[in-house]
Amino acid sequence: MFYQTEAKPQGWRAVAVFDDRTDRLLYLGRSSTQVRAGFAEAFFEMLDEEEREHVRSVALQRWHGAPDAGRWMHQTNLNVPSLAKVARIA
């Protein structure tokens, strides 16, 4: 039997951690550098103003294990983006 798997699965993600609801995936990528570069824009595209007020932190997580049998491991917390920072970058 042959199982089709990716050579290099997307193994990093940024997750918004809220104070009043379940966590939400913001960005998925192949490297921590890619996720760090893209999660701020996704933060403002995916979350409305009311939701952004309830974000307690943004977790950077890495997939640990086989593509079909593993778990997400917390690596660090990223800075919660602000509109001023995003405007300066753009």
Secondary structure, DSSP 8 states (H G I E B T S, - for coil): ------SS---EEEEEEESSS--EEEEEESSHHHHHHHHHHHHHHHS-HHHHHTEEEEEEEEEEEETTEEEEEEEEEE----HHHHHHH-
